[in-house]
Amino acid sequence: MKIQFLGHSACLITSGDKIWAIDPWLSANPACPQNFKEPAKIDYIVLTHGHADHAGEASSLAKKYGSKIFAAYELGLIMIQEGVPESHVVLMNKGGTVQEGDFAVTLTHAFHSSGYEKNGEVLYAGEACGVILQTPETTIYHAGDTALFSDMELITYRFSPEIALLPIGDRFTMGPEDAVEALTILESPIVIPIHHSTFPFLTGTPAEFKRLVEKEGLDSTVIELNPGEVYER
């Protein structure tokens, strides 16, 4: 199982011969290295919410690669309106789980806004979500864009994610301090910081996050990935 960080919140997760993309903002992503903007394939796409830096390229990628998109109901309908075949859009919502072969996708709560920009208008895209992806090897929690919230305890209780991908950039999501509090709740052995360093106003850094994790004495390993780098287990 491999997790490749492509900058911002974009991640490619490889398990067996399947590639899952979570929030694959690639071609317009200034943090994504040029040689990774066009992956060899994407089998499945999972979207946390409708903002352009997460879902803005999802429909074009799905049409290019024949990918199946998993998304909250309203955002999924927008993907269909954008030309993704209805048979390739899996409509979901928070608390729901969909089995896809040896994998399971669950949408969790997140505290954030969600809108999809089109032709100068902002369309309602449902609520922002986090994602639990259960693979044959492990359980991954991609928190999406979110504030700290105490009901992360339920994610720990229900799924015990081994790997947590947490936003740390601040301003639009948790900063390093709140991300450490989230990790205290989640107790994930592996944590990968995301949603940072793309723009100057995202001031939270992996170095600060790691320093605070060590200061708190948490029994978690912080994996700092530069865009394009891979964590493998």
Secondary structure as GFF3:
##gff-version 3
##sequence-region A 1 233
A	DSSP	beta_strand	2	5	.	.	.	ID=ss1
A	DSSP	beta_strand	11	15	.	.	.	ID=ss2
A	DSSP	beta_strand	18	22	.	.	.	ID=ss3
A	DSSP	three_ten_helix	34	36	.	.	.	ID=ss4
A	DSSP	beta_strand	44	46	.	.	.	ID=ss5
A	DSSP	alpha_helix	52	55	.	.	.	ID=ss6
A	DSSP	alpha_helix	58	65	.	.	.	ID=ss7
A	DSSP	beta_strand	68	72	.	.	.	ID=ss8
A	DSSP	alpha_helix	73	81	.	.	.	ID=ss9
A	DSSP	three_ten_helix	86	88	.	.	.	ID=ss10
A	DSSP	beta_strand	89	92	.	.	.	ID=ss11
A	DSSP	beta_strand	97	100	.	.	.	ID=ss12
A	DSSP	beta_strand	103	109	.	.	.	ID=ss13
A	DSSP	beta_strand	115	118	.	.	.	ID=ss14
A	DSSP	beta_strand	121	124	.	.	.	ID=ss15
A	DSSP	beta_strand	129	134	.	.	.	ID=ss16
A	DSSP	beta_strand	139	142	.	.	.	ID=ss17
A	DSSP	alpha_helix	152	159	.	.	.	ID=ss18
A	DSSP	beta_strand	163	167	.	.	.	ID=ss19
A	DSSP	alpha_helix	176	186	.	.	.	ID=ss20
A	DSSP	beta_strand	190	194	.	.	.	ID=ss21
A	DSSP	alpha_helix	206	216	.	.	.	ID=ss22
A	DSSP	beta_strand	221	222	.	.	.	ID=ss23
A	DSSP	beta_strand	230	232	.	.	.	ID=ss24
###
